[in-house]
């Protein structure tokens, strides 16, 4: 695909198969839903899995860091610098426990809210001034339950319809951001 990459959309998650379809991989799930049936090939480059797509007449790069969540910023920074993109060209999609499953929020800037992947991106870029799509995964159903165990858990069978609807909403949100 010819043309210069003008946007970078990064989904945060963990690369191992054991993390597939977990709440913490909501960023990966959303980016993969956005890629849809695109005929391109995912490549491994810049410590990430990347796919170049063409949307709205412009080339965009979809990325899933392979560094694990806590080091995601390293990959994001490398891709951004390689392509000479501005922070305004970056959208990071990540799980958000403070939003119920199915709810999303697009915002620019702000702290990491305890999210270690976002913290890594902020530390690597030296700023928090980038767009985020916060993908709601909800809090544990049992008060006081372990948050790490919750975000690393798979979506339950009773949540799959809501997850499917949320992924469709995430695709629409990414399209609107573009």
Buried (B, 14 or more C-beta within 10 A) or exposed (E): EEEEBBBBBBBBBBBEEEBEEBBBBBBBBBBBBBBEEBEEEBEEBBBBBBBBBEBEEEBBBBBBBBBBBEBBBBBBBBBBEEBEBEBEBBBBBBBBBBBEBBBBEBEEEEEBEEBBBBBBBBBBBEEBEBBBBBBBBBBBEEEEEEEEEBBBBEBEEEBEEBBEEBBEBBBEBBEEEB
